[in-house]
Amino acid sequence: MGRENMADIVGMLDELQNKALKDETLRTRFLDTRTKPSPIGESCQICREEGYEIYDMDLICAGEDFHAAMKRSTNGGGENSPMLAGQDDFYELFLAAIEE
């Protein structure tokens, strides 16, 4: 996934976050995905229903690409920069942003 695709995903998630914060039903639907057998898949399905073409692997790869870019920018991506839990998980970051 290139930087432009990662930026597209981030932009779409930002728009969806704003929509979910204004629409309690949408917000609840996203938060309820945590209890589903395939939380990311369910969340992406809601994204598509809302008109945003986001698929499971898009979301996963965007998070991994973002983390890799951050590691490279801080120290060349060496092993001395361990990932914090959830740091590359756009799904969890999105849900955290819409929780009260």
Secondary structure, 3 states (H helix, E strand, C coil): CCHHHHHHHHHHHHHHHHHHHHCHHHHHHHHHHHHCCCHHHHHHHHHHHCCCCCCHHHHHHHHHHHHHHHHHHHHCCCCCCCCCCCCCCHHHHHHHHHCC
